[in-house]
Amino acid sequence: MKKLILILMIIGGINWGLIGFFRLDLVALIFGNMTWMSRIIYAVVGICGLYLISVYGRISDHVLGQA
């Protein structure tokens, strides 16, 4: 599950890079602009990002010896 979340975040990061550099939204290009499918993809990537915030907190505590 954690690998899937990491893969989704990498894909999301690449998509944001494409948007920033080339104004190319890959999700909208493939699934349509704000269709139900593209909205689900955006929502899942957002949820994965929130999950990774908690993972970062746990990693930071472990590295700093606060665990």
N, C-alpha and C positions, 0 to 999 in steps of 0.2 A: 504494500500500500504506500509506503514512504517513497519507494522508487517511482511509482506512478505519479505521486504528487510532485516530486522533483522534475520529472519529465514534463508534466503539464506547465510547471513554472518556467522551465527553459523555453518551451514553445511560446508561452505568453511573453517572455522577455524578447524573444526573436521577433514576435509580432509587433511589440511596441517599438523595437528598433527599426523595423521596416516602416512603421507609421512615421516615426520621427525623421528618418533620413530620406525616405522616398515617397511619403504620403500614400503608402500601399498597405491597406488593412487586409491581411491575408485571410482572416476569418470571414470578413464581409465579402471578400472576393469569392471564396469557396461556398459559403452558406447563404449569402445574401445580406443586405444591409438591415440589421436589427430584426431579422426573422426570428421565429421562436427557437430555432436551432442555434443560431449565433448567440442569442441571449443566454441560452443554457450554457454554451461554451464559456462566455464571459463570466457568468455566475460561478461556474465550477473553478475556473482559474482564480477568481477572487477568493473563494472559500479556501482554496489551496494556499493562497498567499497569507490568509489569516492563520491557517494552521502552522505555516512556516515561521510566523512570528513567535508562536509558543515554542517551537523547536529551537529557535535561536536563543530564547531565554533559558531553556534547559541546557543548551550547549555552553552558553556563557557562564552559567552557574557552575557547571562541571569544570570548565577550564580554569576558572578563578578559584576553585577549591571551596566553593560555598555549598556544595552538594552534601 
